[in-house]
Structure formats: C-alpha cells, structure tokens
Amino acid sequence: METFISAPFGNYINPVDTIAVTGTWTLEPRGNKLLAIAKTLRYNFKMGGWQNRLGLPNPGIDVGLSKINPNQILSVAQINGGDFKSLSKIIPFDQSVELNLSCPNVDIQFPYDSAKYFKETDLRQYCIAKVGPLTSLNDLKFLIDEVGFRQLHFSNTLPLSNSRGGLSGETLIPYTKELIKLTRDNWGDDIEIIAGGGIQHIGHVTEYMNVGANHISLGSVCFNPIKLFKLLKALK
C-alpha cells in the first residue's frame, strides 16, 4: 500500500514514505491561491467538511514542471477544450500524472474524452484519473474500457448546489466506498484504486482497504499536523 498526499497539500508537504501529488496545474496561470483560500475556504460544521470555491488557482504548468521532483506526481486539469492535448505535449512522457477530471469549481470542458492524450505512452509509473464522488458506472466504463485508465483515484470534492462550491472531508467516505465496490464488482482486481476523502485516522484506512482499495490518499487531515503525524505513525 502506498500513501499519497493529495494536491494541493502535496505542494507543501511530502513526509517520508509518502508520494506527493502537486498542483493542480493548468495550462495557463489561474489567479492568486492565497487570496482564493482566504475568500472561500471554510469549515462547514453542519455538513461536516471543508467547503471551498477555489477554482484551481495556480501559476501554470511551466512553474509546476520547474518545481517537480522525480518521485512526485503532477496533478493537471483541463479548463478549455484542447488543454489536455497541449499539456500532454509539454509534460515529459515519463512524468507521472494525475488528471483532475472532476473539480466542481471550474467548468472543465470534455475532460474524459481528451484524457486519452495521456494514455498514448506506457512510460509513466502513474497515470491516474481522479474522479468525483458522483461518477457513474457509464463514466467508469468510458475511462477504463475506452480510454484505458488502470489507476483511479476516488474521490474528488463533492459538488454543492447553488454555486456554493465543493465539500471535502468525511462526508466523502460513503461515496468513495461505493465507487470502490462498483469498480471491483465490474472489473475485479484489474484496476489499481487510490481511496481518498475524509481519512482522519487508521480506522478510515481500514474501511477503505476492506472494500478493495490498493492505496490511500490524504487530504484534509493535513490541516491538522498532529493528527497527520499520528496517522502516518499508525500506518508504519
């Protein structure tokens, strides 16, 4: 089992024995990250999770490539049609990537279809499709059977209604578990699954592993360094 530190936390921390996912990077720069965090990131006590409308602020893929370390993974997203095709030509063919196909705070155009450009080489150790908690069986069939993904990350932020952004945290656990079960029921052990969303302690890890996850991804727990340290210690 590998432990991934999900983007954007992987930009700042990469504890020993973890794999940092940096980004999410886009083809062109998108706003000021610190300003977006200050304006939109809040803990929603009623819904039990972190609520945000960040919209993937970042300085662009050129900066991401200049900062990446060999053992890290680039998280990338498409904002405009054709971005994935352009990104696939800029990013080295052997650089591990995670395609963010489901950010609820941006209008990502036709991401599933254009994700195929990253499957034209087998030199990447990781070529991961990160999908949202509301992903359907038909979506999975397209990504797995048509595009060819064999590494999936469940799951991204839960979209909220009325343009309230997305929600992350423990509220994602039942969605992620259901997607793991759905994948195992239809594709058996052929798919490598990274389970994320709401992991706060070793019990959550056990829950995900028991339903068929291969690896785990840590996100919101990184807001609490003490809790993160305890969890990483328990994983050894």
C-alpha positions in Angstrom: 0.0 0.0 0.0 1.2 3.5 -0.9 0.3 6.7 0.9 -0.3 9.7 -1.4 -0.5 13.3 -0.2 -3.2 14.8 -2.5 -3.0 18.1 -4.3 -2.7 20.9 -3.2 -1.3 19.6 0.1 1.5 17.8 -1.9 2.8 21.3 -2.9 3.9 21.9 0.7 4.4 18.6 2.5 5.9 15.3 1.5 6.6 13.2 4.6 8.9 10.2 4.4 7.3 7.1 2.8 4.6 9.2 1.0 4.1 10.2 -2.6 3.3 13.9 -3.1 0.8 15.0 -5.7 1.5 18.6 -6.7 -0.8 21.1 -8.3 -3.4 21.1 -9.6 -1.6 22.7 -12.5 -3.4 24.2 -15.6 -2.0 25.2 -19.0 -2.2 28.9 -18.1 -2.0 30.7 -14.7 -5.2 31.0 -12.8 -5.4 33.7 -10.1 -3.9 34.0 -6.7 -4.1 30.9 -4.5 -3.7 32.6 -1.1 -6.4 35.1 -1.9 -8.8 32.4 -3.1 -8.1 30.4 0.1 -8.8 33.4 2.3 -12.0 34.2 0.5 -13.6 30.8 0.1 -12.1 28.1 2.3 -14.3 27.4 5.3 -15.2 24.5 7.6 -18.9 23.7 7.3 -19.8 22.3 10.7 -23.3 21.5 9.6 -22.2 19.3 6.7 -19.0 18.1 8.4 -16.4 19.1 5.8 -14.2 21.7 4.3 -16.1 23.9 1.8 -14.4 25.9 -0.9 -14.8 27.7 -4.3 -11.1 27.9 -5.1 -11.3 27.1 -8.8 -7.8 25.7 -9.1 -5.7 28.8 -8.6 -2.1 28.2 -9.7 0.8 29.8 -11.6 0.6 27.5 -14.6 2.2 24.2 -15.8 5.6 25.8 -16.6 6.0 26.6 -12.9 4.8 23.2 -11.9 7.4 21.5 -14.1 10.1 23.6 -12.7 9.3 22.6 -9.2 8.5 18.9 -9.6 10.8 16.3 -8.0 11.3 12.9 -9.7 9.3 10.9 -7.1 6.3 13.3 -7.2 3.1 13.3 -9.3 1.8 16.2 -11.4 -1.9 16.9 -10.9 -3.3 18.6 -14.1 -6.7 19.8 -15.2 -8.2 21.0 -18.4 -10.0 24.3 -18.4 -10.5 24.8 -22.1 -11.1 22.3 -24.9 -7.7 21.1 -26.1 -5.8 21.9 -22.9 -5.1 18.2 -22.2 -3.7 17.7 -25.7 -1.4 20.7 -25.2 -0.4 19.6 -21.7 0.4 16.1 -22.9 3.0 17.6 -25.3 4.6 19.8 -22.6 4.9 17.2 -19.9 7.6 14.6 -20.3 6.3 11.2 -21.4 7.8 9.5 -18.3 6.4 12.0 -15.8 3.7 10.6 -13.5 0.5 12.5 -13.7 -2.9 12.6 -12.1 -5.7 14.0 -14.3 -8.2 16.0 -12.2 -11.4 15.2 -14.1 -13.9 16.5 -11.6 -13.2 19.8 -9.8 -16.7 21.2 -9.1 -15.4 24.8 -9.0 -14.4 25.1 -12.7 -16.1 24.4 -15.9 -13.8 21.7 -17.2 -14.6 21.0 -20.8 -14.9 17.5 -22.2 -12.2 16.1 -19.8 -13.0 12.4 -20.2 -12.6 12.3 -24.0 -9.4 14.4 -24.2 -7.8 12.5 -21.3 -6.8 9.9 -24.0 -3.8 12.0 -24.9 -2.1 10.9 -21.7 -2.7 7.3 -22.4 -0.6 7.2 -25.6 2.6 6.3 -23.7 3.2 3.5 -21.2 6.3 5.1 -19.7 4.6 6.7 -16.7 4.6 4.8 -13.4 1.4 6.6 -12.6 -1.3 7.9 -14.9 -4.2 8.4 -12.6 -7.8 9.5 -13.3 -9.1 11.4 -10.3 -12.9 11.4 -10.5 -15.7 12.9 -8.4 -18.0 11.2 -5.9 -21.0 11.3 -8.3 -19.2 9.4 -11.0 -21.5 6.9 -12.8 -20.9 3.3 -14.0 -21.0 4.6 -17.6 -18.3 7.2 -16.7 -16.1 4.4 -15.3 -16.7 2.2 -18.4 -15.6 5.0 -20.6 -12.5 5.8 -18.6 -11.5 2.2 -18.2 -12.7 0.4 -21.3 -12.5 3.2 -23.9 -9.6 5.5 -22.7 -7.6 2.8 -20.9 -7.1 4.0 -17.4 -5.9 1.4 -14.9 -5.3 3.7 -12.0 -8.3 5.5 -10.5 -8.5 8.0 -7.5 -11.8 8.1 -5.6 -12.9 10.7 -4.9 -12.7 14.4 -5.6 -14.7 17.2 -3.9 -18.5 16.8 -3.6 -20.3 19.5 -5.7 -22.7 21.7 -3.7 -25.8 23.2 -5.2 -26.5 26.9 -5.8 -22.8 27.7 -6.7 -21.6 27.1 -3.1 -18.5 25.3 -4.3 -17.4 21.8 -3.2 -17.2 19.9 0.1 -14.4 17.6 1.2 -13.8 15.6 4.3 -15.5 12.7 6.0 -18.7 13.3 4.0 -17.0 11.7 1.1 -16.4 8.3 2.7 -19.6 6.6 1.7 -19.3 7.9 -1.9 -15.7 6.6 -2.2 -16.6 3.2 -0.7 -19.4 2.8 -3.2 -17.2 3.7 -6.1 -14.6 1.2 -5.0 -17.3 -1.6 -4.7 -18.7 -0.6 -8.1 -15.3 -0.9 -9.7 -14.4 -4.2 -8.1 -17.8 -5.7 -9.0 -17.3 -4.8 -12.7 -13.5 -5.1 -13.2 -12.3 -7.2 -10.4 -8.7 -6.7 -9.4 -7.6 -5.3 -12.8 -7.8 -1.7 -11.6 -5.5 0.0 -9.1 -7.6 2.1 -6.7 -6.4 5.0 -4.6 -9.0 5.8 -1.9 -9.3 9.3 -0.6 -11.8 11.5 1.1 -12.2 12.0 4.8 -9.4 9.9 6.1 -8.7 11.1 9.6 -7.5 8.0 11.4 -6.4 4.4 10.9 -10.0 3.2 11.1 -10.9 5.1 7.9 -7.9 3.5 6.2 -9.1 0.0 7.3 -12.6 0.8 6.0 -11.2 1.6 2.5 -8.9 -1.3 2.4 -11.6 -3.7 3.4 -13.8 -2.7 0.4 -10.9 -3.1 -2.0 -8.6 -0.1 -2.1 -5.0 -0.6 -3.0 -3.7 2.7 -1.8 -4.8 5.7 0.2 -4.7 9.5 -0.4 -4.5 12.0 2.5 -6.0 15.5 2.1 -8.0 17.4 4.7 -6.2 15.6 7.6 -3.2 17.7 6.5 -4.9 20.7 8.0 -4.0 19.2 11.4 -0.3 18.3 11.6 -0.7 16.4 14.9 -3.5 14.2 13.5 -1.5 13.7 10.3 1.6 12.6 12.3 -0.4 10.2 14.4 -2.0 8.7 11.3 1.4 8.3 9.4 2.9 6.7 12.5 0.0 4.2 12.7 0.5 3.3 9.0 4.1 2.2 9.5 
